[in-house]
Amino acid sequence: MDKSVCSFIAGCFCILLLPSLPPWWVITLCIGFAVVFLFTTTTMARQFAAALLGVVWMASVGHWHLYWQYPNTLLRQITWIEGSVASLHTGNEAALEFHIERWSARQVYPAKRIRLYWMDTGQTPRQGSRWRCPVRLSGLKGTANRGGFHFQQWLLSHGFHAKGAVTGHCLPLAADISLRQQIADRLLAQSLRRPGWLLALMIGERSGFTDADWHVLQYTGLSHMVAISGLHLGLVATVIGSCWYCCYAALCRLRLRCVDTSDGRVGRIWVMLSGCALYATVAGWSTPTLRAFVMLVIACLFLLRTQRLVPGRLLLWCLLVILLIQPLSVLSVSFWLSIVAVAVLIAQHWRFKRFYSLPRPWGVIVAALWMQAVLWLALMPLSAHHFGIVSAWSWPLNIVLVPLFACLLLPAILIALVLMVVVPGWASVMVAALDSMIARGVPWLDQLIGYGGTAQWTGLPWWAWLIWAAGLVWLCVPGARWRFSVLCLCALPLLSFRFSAPLPQWQVHVLDVGQGLAVAIETRQRAMLYDTGAAYPSGFALAQAVVQPALAHQGVASLDGIVISHFDNDHAGGLEWLREHFLHGPVLSSRDVCRRGMRLRWYQLTLQALWPPQQHHLTGNPSSCVLLIDDGQQRVLLTGDIDQAAEAQLIADYPDFAGVDVLVAPHHGSSTSSSPAFIRWASAQHVIFSQGLANRWGFPRQQVVDRYVRAGSQLWATGQHGQITWTAGKPQADSMTSYRFHHYPFWFANLPAPERTQQN
C-alpha cells in the first residue's frame, strides 16, 4: 500500500514539471490505462496505475483552475458579486480574501476565493460580514522576474481563483462578525507597542508586520514561530490530553458507573482533536495550520489502529492527504520548509539514536545541538532560493529561543487567548506583559543581526543545491563512509558559483514591472538602471519588489547610477526607494545632464544621450531621455515615452544612424509613437514592449505590432514573456531569453498560458 501511495505522489509531482497541462484526451487515456492496470495481479502494474491516477488528479486540478480564469475579453468590466469576507480587517492589509457566493445573479457553488482590493469607500469589511459589491475582476496574474516573488504561484497555492478591485460603494447584507475578528478588535483596542507580533503569535494574522519586522524574522530564521503550525498544535494537544487524562483517571478512581474504565484513549484523542480544531479555527485555518492538523489527525488514527507510530509512514500519508484536499499548496515554499524539516527530524532520530543514550542532561543537549545543525544545513537551499539569504544566526537562536518559546511564551499566549475569549477584562494585564516582553526582545534581535552573520546567496543553479542535498542524504545513510568528507565535496559547486569571477559580457534586462518601465544594464556584476517602475500611495514600490531582487539575483549589490527618462510615476515612482536603499551613484535625467551630446564611459560601454536637445522646454512624454548603449559592436536603444514628433527630429538629427540590435519600443507600443519612418531608422533586430498584461490602454496597439512585424523585427512583450534579457556577444537566435519561456516555463506560473508574440 505504501508503494502505491508513493506512486500516486510521484504522478502528482510529475504534472508540476510540465510547461503546459496535458489535454483532456490524454487524461482520459490515463484513466483507461489506470483502470486496466488496477485489475491486474502484479504489484508493479498497480503501482503504475496509482501513478497514472496521480497524473489524472493533478492535471484535473490544473484544468479546474484554468477553467475559472477570468477571460481577457471581460477584463476591466464591472460586475456585481455577493459573498463574505474571509480575512481579518486590521487596517494594515493590502487586500482581503473574499468568498464569492453569487456572481452577476448566478449562484456559485462551492464558493470561490478571490483576492479583493477594497478601495477607500468609507466602509469596514470585517471578517464574517457579507456584502454585495461592484468589482472589476481579473485573472491570476503577476509580474515574472528572476529572483522576484512568484505572485501568481502564491495565489494558486493559497486556493485563489481570481483577483479583483472594488469600484464603488458596497451594500452590506449581514454583519456576522467572526470570533477571530472580535479577538483581533480587542487586541487592537489596547495601547500596544507591538500589536502585529501579538496578532501573529495569538491568532496567526501576519498582516500587521512591518518591513523591519519581516527583516528580523528572515535574517534570524525565526519565521516559523509566527505561523500557527505543528509546534502550536502539538502544545495544545499535549495540554488538552494531559488535562483529560488527569480528569479521566480521577473519575476512574471514583469508579463511577457512567465512566468506562477499560480504555480512555479514544476519548482523549477525540478531545485533543476537538481542542486543536477549535484553536485552528481561531487561527484562521491557514495553510501551515491545516497541514499540522492533518498530520495530527493521521498520527491519532495510526495510534488508534495499530498502537504504533511509524514516522516515515506518517509523513507519507500526510503528503497524500494534503495532495487530495489542497493539491496546489505544494507550490508554496512553506510546504517544502515544513516537509523537509519533518523529514530531517525523522532521519535524525532514526540515524543518530546514540545521542539519546548519553547521560542526561548531556544527551538532550547534544541531541538538540545536532538536530538544529542538521535542520540548518537541510533548510539552507530553500532559504537561499526563496529569501536569497543564508543566516548564521538561525542555528544558535533556534537552539536558545525554541525551548523558551515552547515552554514559556507559547503557554502564556494560549492562556491570554483563552482569557480574551472568556473574560476579556482579565486578559489585558497578560497581553500588556507579553507586549512589553516582545517590545524588548525584537530590538535586541535587530541589533544582533546588525553585527553581520548573513550572506546573500542568489543566482546559484538548482543542480548545485541538488548536489548539496545529496550530500546531506549521504550523511544520514547508516554505515556510510567518509560522511563529512562527502558533504564537504558536495559543497564545492556552491562555493565555486558563490565566489566565481563575473563574466565579461554585458546584458540588458527589461524587467516585468507591469504597466511601466525598468531596464537594467549589467556588466561584471555592476549595473545601471534606466527608469524604476511605479510606486503607489500604499507604499508599495516595484523598485523594492522587482528591481532590487532581480539585480541581487545577478549578484549586483548596488546601482552605479540611474537614468530617468521622464518623471511620470510608471517610470520614476521607485526613485526615492532606490536612493535610500540601493543606489550608490548619480541620478541623470532630461531635467539636467541627460540631453543630446551627453556621453559617458562605463566599463566597456558608451552611454550616449540622443534626445532631448540641450535647450528645450519640453515636458512629459516628449521630454524623455533617449539613451543609446554601445560597446563598439552591438547597440541597444532605450526610448522612454517619446512621441512621433520626437522620433521625426531624431531621424533628422541622425540621418546616418546605423540601426540597433535591441529597441525598447517607445511609449509601451502606443499608437502615438513608433512611426514607420522611425521603425526603418532604428532597424532593430529585436523589439521589446514593456507593458502590463491586458492593460486598460491596449498597449501595444495592434497597428504598431503590425509595423514592426512588416519590418522583420522579432517582438517581445514583458506582459507575456516576463523579464526579457538580451546578452551581448551571442548569436542572434540565442541572445534573447525570457523568464516565462526559458527560466520558469511551468504551467502553474504562467496561468493562463501566455501566447508567443509573432515571429518568436
Helices and strands as residue ranges (DSSP letters): H 2-15, H 24-38, H 43-67, G 72-74, E 78-85, E 96-103, E 106-117, E 130-138, H 151-157, E 162-166, E 171-174, H 179-188, H 195-203, H 211-220, G 223-226, H 230-254, H 265-282, H 287-306, H 311-325, G 327-331, H 333-351, G 353-357, H 362-387, E 389-391, H 394-404, I 405-409, H 410-422, H 424-449, E 454-456, H 462-476, H 483-490, H 492-498, E 506-510, E 519-523, E 526-530, H 542-542, I 543-547, H 548-553, E 559-564, H 569-572, H 575-581, E 587-589, E 599-602, E 605-611, G 621-623, E 626-630, E 635-638, H 644-653, E 662-664, G 666-669, H 676-682, E 686-689, H 702-710, E 714-717, H 718-721, E 724-727, G 732-734, E 736-738, I 739-743, G 747-749
